[in-house]
């Protein structure tokens, strides 16, 4: 495969390379939590890519460092290069050294980044400028913020970003009935759902879903390719970690069977169960032998306090939660005000019966902001940020 590069006017070149940086960033997915997803591309003045990388998971090196190491490994000079990264390079010491020091140290000439770091004092743009680098912010700002919307929300509120996904028929049913097919949507739509799962630090369901479907809740069909660009993977010789999202179950009375698929795979993919304070302690001990983490939390009239669950996840560094609810949990999330993004996949079928989805609706109604429509196979998807409509 030919070596990737891009030639054209500088603004167009940077925009394309920022798209590449975002595609790389997504490879980290929710494994980066409580850090953001970040990708980095380093090019020379001719548009030749010298190094690229992404932040694969919390505790590992940042994207800029991986990109520098890739260039050094294949003997490419870095002095005078241009760096494209979707988040302002960090200037603070955490589990890894500041990225600004690495960029200054190799003699980079300019840095383009999409979003500023919301942490006061941690962004490094001013330090880069003080060291003589040209720095520009804003290229690809909107798609970059969308990619890390969960992280930005968590930084600002301390609570995870709740992305609720449902699949339904034209008649608003969430199942096809006892005799119907297991899946409502097509394989194309289900592949998109796996990509959505992977972007989040956790996948959450209620105990009803576990008892009915016995799901794995793991991510398959990964990693996603960069649509429309025939570029090789970054550093294919590197064994990038494949970390699954945490799997979270709301189970007030610890009804989850010990032989369920979730419990059986908890040694390789973490499982967290939230229950009432007075749930069976013997069942908790049995679950913990399977490496399942059981968290006793505040009860509510309809099970558990979802706000207490949200706080518990936020304190554990879970920045984003992908919720695949049944009708009961879905209604409770809306009542608790914990639906930040709504995604519906609608199959072009009409199913009979009286159990169609019904949601509580506030008097002022609910609207989706920044919404998008897409077709995947035979199914339609709409997604957007949930806002309460203003009167008038």
C-alpha positions, -999 to +999 in steps of 0.1 A: +000+000+000+014+034-009+025+057+019-004+081+029+000+117+022-021+147+012-013+175-011-034+206-016-040+241-001-028+242+035-063+247+050-077+218+031-047+197+040-051+204+077-088+196+076-082+162+061-055+154+085-077+165+114-103+140+102-075+114+103-066+124+138-102+120+149-105+086+133-073+076+152-086+090+184-118+069+182-096+038+183-091+044+221-128+045+227-141+044+263-109+027+274-093+062+277-116+072+305-113+093+326-091+108+298-104+119+265-100+102+231-071+119+213-054+112+180-023+129+165-007+131+130+027+146+123+036+157+088+064+175+070+059+206+047+052+183+017+023+166+034+041+134+041+029+117+072+060+110+094+042+096+125+008+091+140-008+076+170-036+077+195-042+074+233-051+038+237-062+037+273-058+056+306-023+053+320-007+047+286+013+073+267-007+101+250-013+104+212+015+129+206+041+106+222+030+076+202+032+097+170+067+109+179+079+074+187+066+061+154+085+087+135+117+080+155+113+042+151+115+045+113+141+072+113+122+103+101+134+137+112+109+157+133+124+192+134+103+218+116+072+195+114+035+202+117+014+185+144-023+180+141-041+168+172-078+170+182-072+183+218-049+210+231-016+193+241-013+189+278+011+209+300+004+193+334+021+163+349-003+134+355+004+097+350+025+107+320+048+137+313+034+168+296+030+164+258+041+200+252+076+191+265+078+163+240+067+185+210+091+213+220+119+187+225+117+173+190+117+207+173+081+208+160+073+240+141+036+244+144+006+227+161-031+227+150-056+215+176-094+214+175-106+218+211-090+236+241-085+216+273-113+226+297-090+221+328-076+253+340-038+253+337-035+219+320-036+231+283-003+238+268-010+262+239+006+292+256+037+272+265+041+261+229+038+297+217+063+308+243+087+283+229+083+298+195+059+273+179+030+285+157-003+274+173-038+275+158-070+263+174-104+255+159-099+232+128-125+204+131-138+219+164-174+206+161-167+169+151-139+169+177-162+180+205-189+155+194-163+127+196-155+136+232-189+149+243-190+125+272-156+136+285-165+173+283-198+167+301-180+147+329-153+173+333-180+200+337-205+181+359-188+152+375-215+130+361-213+106+332-229+115+299-259+092+294-264+081+258-297+062+255-302+039+225-334+021+215-344+000+186-381+001+177-406-008+150-429+017+133-455+008+159-430+018+187-425-018+199-391-026+213-395-063+205-410-083+177-430-104+201-426-140+213-426-155+178-407-127+161-370-125+152-345-117+180-333-086+163-354-056+154-328-040+132-305-051+105-268-062+108-258-028+094-275-010+122-262-034+148-226-028+136-231+010+143-244+001+178-211-017+185-192+013+174-213+035+197-207+011+226-170+013+222-170+051+224-183+049+260-166+038+292-196+017+302-227-001+288-257-001+311-288-023+313-315-032+338-319-066+353-350-072+331-328-071+300-304-096+316-331-120+326-348-118+292-319-117+268-288-130+287-266-105+268-228-103+267-228-065+262-193-067+247-180-048+217-176-067+184-170-054+149-140-033+160-120-013+152-138+009+128-121+017+095-116+053+084-145+057+059-134+066+024-096+066+031-074+037+022-047+043+048-030+016+068-034+013+106-010+033+127+020+012+138+006-022+129+034-039+147+022-024+180-001-046+201-028-020+208-049-030+239-085-041+232-102-030+264-140-037+267-163-011+283-174-018+318-208-036+318-232-022+344-264-038+356-291-022+378-303-051+399-320-040+431-323-075+446-293-092+430-314-115+408-287-119+382-280-157+377-245-168+385-244-187+352-254-157+331-231-146+303-222-114+321-210-132+352-193-160+332-171-134+313-165-110+342-129-121+346-121-106+311-146-077+309-155-059+341-190-061+355-205-037+380-239-044+397-258-017+416-282-030+442-302-019+473-285-017+507-306-046+519-299-070+490-288-106+497-252-105+512-247-141+504-254-135+467-230-106+467-203-128+481-210-154+454-208-127+427-176-113+440-160-147+437-166-143+400-148-109+401-181-090+398-181-056+417-213-051+437-222-016+447-249-009+473-266+024+466-296+045+475-330+029+469-360+046+453-397+039+450-391+023+416-359+004+423-327+025+427-319+062+428-305+067+393-289+099+403-270+080+430-260+055+404-248+083+381-227+098+409-212+064+418-201+059+382-188+095+378-167+090+410-152+059+394-140+078+363-168+066+340-172+096+317-199+082+293-226+055+297-242+038+267-277+027+279-296-001+262-328+000+283-361-018+284-393+003+287-392+006+325-356+018+328-361+041+298-390+058+315-371+061+348-341+077+331-363+104+315-380+110+349-345+114+365-334+138+338-305+115+329-309+113+291-282+135+275-282+119+240-310+100+224-306+076+195-334+056+179-331+030+153-364+025+135-372-007+115-398-003+087-421-029+102-454-027+121-459-051+150-493-056+167-499-058+204-506-034+233-471-031+247-459-002+225-433+021+241-448+050+261-426+076+277-434+102+304-433+136+286-429+169+305-454+196+299-430+216+278-420+186+257-386+173+246-367+181+215-334+169+200-308+195+192-279+190+167-298+160+154-287+137+125-306+113+103-289+083+087-299+051+069-283+018+077-295-009+055-333-009+058-333+010+091-334+047+099-314+062+127-320+096+144-297+109+171-294+142+189-288+160+222-319+159+245-333+193+255-365+204+271-384+226+247-389+262+256-425+275+258-435+300+231 
